[in-house]
Amino acid sequence: MENTIYFFREIAKQWQKEKEPFVKRSTFAIYGIHLKTHLIPAFGNMTSIWEADVQHLVNLKLQEGMSPKTIKDILMVLRMILRFAQKHYGWDNPLMEIHFPTRRTKQEPQVMPLEQQRKLIRYLYNHPTTYNLGIALCLSTGMRIGEICALRWEDIDLKAEVVYVNKTLQRIYNPVGFTEVIEDTPKSPHSFRYIPLSSELLRLLTPLKRRADGRHYFLTGTHRPTEPGVYRNYFKRLLKQLDIPDIHFHGLRHSFATRCIESDCDYKTVSELLGHSNVNITLNLYVHPNLAQKKRAIAKSTGIFS
């Protein structure tokens, strides 16, 4: 092994083969995209990689407008391959201190203003097609778009008054370079969950479920699902039709979480409804005291001196 030269592209290919059986298909597809699009073009012909090489890639991607979060995801794949190269091919794997620019502003999650949310909900309830009720489900349960697209009628338990989340639908890149739609387990073990349904949703879903085949997908009423991209486009057209400012579909999940926090739900409950792996994710994303809350805190803390 000592006398053989191994290029990064060769090691990365072998790493992919050994990694594939142990990760979800969607995760493996993301690894493949990072390699094909970023890591192989940058390091493919190298026989060692050092801190300056990685910092140069980071600087280049930042100049191209890539978000630090995406770059860090790419570096996570690189670090796994470098550990693999060190263990099996004798590569050096130096400790790297990679620098990112200091963030000047904090990016807040997209949340639909309350009046716009009320306007949307009124329309959805007055026009209870499955596509519209799917959007209402997202607003009322915090489900992700892939979870709604994978939802089947058998996952809605009207007697228990809950919806069971146990699958997700997504389009991924496969190893030969094409995309395909797959149904998979949810994002993490914590994403398997059951969520209570509101009385209004129960009222609207009951007559539809009586006529539905439990094995059929909720949105389509057939054995063929709606993929997230198609459903996302429907949502955008609906917002335009209702003259509601554009918001990402994922903003419905953020809006649900925000309304829960505003209603003084305890953070652990909100975290479990969202399927977060721990409550800190919920706290970091959604728990931001507003000005009124801050004023009350100041009044209480200074009141002890009067």
Secondary structure, 3 states (H helix, E strand, C coil): CCCCCCCHHHHHHHHHHHHHHHCCHHHHHHHHHHHHHHHHHHHCCCCCCCHHHHHHHHHHHHHCCCCHHHHHHHHHHHHHHHHHHHHHHCCCCCCCCCCCCCCCCCCCCCCCCHHHHHHHHHHHHHCCCHHHHHHHHHHHHCCCHHHHHHCEHHHEECCCCEEEECCEEEEEECCCCCEEEEEECCCCHHHCEEEECCHHHHHHHHHHHHCCCCCCECCCCCCCCCCHHHHHHHHHHHHHHCCCCCCCCHHHHHHHHHHHHHCCCCHHHHHHHHCCCCHHHHHHHHCCCCHHHHHHHHHHHHHCCC
